[in-house]
Amino acid sequence: QVQLVESGGGSVQAGGSLRLSCVVSGYTYSRYCMAWFRQVPGKEREGVAAIDSNGSRSYATSVNGRFAISQDNAAKTLYLQMNSLKPEATAMYFCAALQPWQRGITIIWYSRESYNYWGQGTQVTVSS
């Protein structure tokens, strides 16, 4: 079992920055994919960014150049640095993990069905 616990959400004015963290505990595999999703009430959960065990990164077009996903393998922590925040970034942000990521399996990083573990979420509110 893998447990994911997010933190770092809060309220910020437009143009500000936040860094989200996701601590991973439990047994982890050497081949995986980790991602950040966000969801606004009444809307679909949206993939924001992903990083895999090789360090390859993917971003949603709407955040590319402003958000950065990273990981500290020693601390078993995933991060999302969010800069130049806009009010439309207001959402609950979720950490997701695909563990293990079996060889030969292709995934759609921005699809929630690709992931088998989820955190409880952390709220981000951006005011104008």
C-alpha positions in Angstrom: 0.0 0.0 0.0 1.1 3.5 -0.8 -0.2 6.5 1.2 0.0 10.1 -0.1 -0.4 13.2 2.1 -0.5 16.6 0.5 0.3 20.0 2.1 1.1 23.5 1.2 -2.2 24.8 0.0 -3.6 28.1 1.1 -4.8 31.5 -0.1 -2.8 33.8 -2.2 -3.3 36.8 -4.4 -3.1 36.6 -8.2 0.5 36.7 -9.3 1.7 35.0 -6.1 3.4 31.6 -5.6 2.7 28.5 -3.6 4.6 25.2 -3.3 2.6 22.0 -2.8 4.2 18.9 -1.2 3.1 15.3 -1.3 4.8 12.9 1.1 4.8 9.3 0.0 4.8 6.5 2.5 4.5 2.7 2.4 6.1 0.4 0.0 7.2 2.1 -3.2 8.5 0.7 -6.5 11.4 1.7 -8.6 9.3 2.4 -11.7 6.4 4.7 -11.2 4.6 7.9 -12.3 3.5 10.6 -10.0 1.2 13.5 -10.8 -0.7 16.5 -9.6 -4.4 16.9 -10.4 -6.9 19.7 -9.5 -10.6 19.8 -9.3 -13.2 22.5 -9.0 -16.7 21.4 -7.6 -18.9 20.3 -10.5 -16.0 19.8 -12.9 -13.8 16.9 -14.0 -10.5 16.3 -12.2 -7.8 17.8 -14.4 -4.2 16.7 -14.8 -1.8 19.5 -14.0 1.7 17.9 -14.2 3.4 14.5 -14.0 6.9 13.1 -13.4 8.1 9.6 -13.8 10.8 7.5 -12.3 13.1 8.6 -15.1 12.6 12.2 -14.3 10.5 12.9 -17.5 8.0 15.7 -16.9 4.7 16.6 -18.5 2.5 19.7 -18.1 -0.9 20.9 -18.9 -0.8 23.6 -21.5 -2.5 26.0 -19.1 0.3 25.8 -16.6 3.4 25.3 -18.8 6.1 27.7 -17.9 4.6 28.8 -14.6 4.4 25.5 -12.7 7.2 23.1 -12.0 6.9 19.5 -10.8 9.9 17.9 -8.9 10.7 15.1 -6.6 13.1 14.4 -3.8 13.6 10.6 -3.9 15.5 10.5 -0.6 12.6 12.4 1.2 10.0 10.5 -0.8 8.3 13.8 -1.5 6.7 15.2 -4.7 6.5 19.0 -5.2 4.5 21.4 -7.3 6.0 24.9 -7.5 3.2 27.2 -8.7 4.2 30.7 -9.8 2.3 33.6 -11.4 -0.9 32.1 -10.0 -4.2 33.1 -11.6 -7.7 33.0 -10.1 -8.6 30.2 -12.4 -6.0 28.0 -10.5 -8.4 28.0 -7.5 -9.1 24.3 -6.9 -8.5 21.3 -4.7 -5.1 19.9 -5.7 -4.5 16.1 -5.5 -1.4 14.1 -5.5 -1.6 10.8 -7.5 0.6 7.8 -8.0 0.9 4.9 -10.4 2.8 2.3 -8.5 4.2 0.1 -9.9 4.2 1.2 -13.5 4.6 -2.0 -15.4 7.0 -2.2 -18.3 5.3 -2.1 -21.7 2.2 -0.3 -20.4 1.5 3.1 -21.9 -0.5 5.6 -19.8 -2.2 8.9 -20.4 -0.6 11.0 -17.7 -3.5 13.5 -17.5 -6.1 10.8 -17.1 -7.2 10.0 -13.5 -7.8 6.3 -14.5 -4.0 5.9 -15.0 -3.4 6.2 -11.2 -4.0 3.7 -8.5 -3.3 5.9 -5.4 -4.6 9.3 -4.4 -4.1 11.7 -1.6 -6.9 13.6 0.2 -6.1 17.0 -1.5 -5.1 20.4 -0.4 -7.1 23.6 -1.2 -5.6 26.4 -3.3 -7.4 29.7 -3.5 -6.2 32.5 -5.7 -7.9 35.9 -5.3 -7.9 38.6 -7.9 
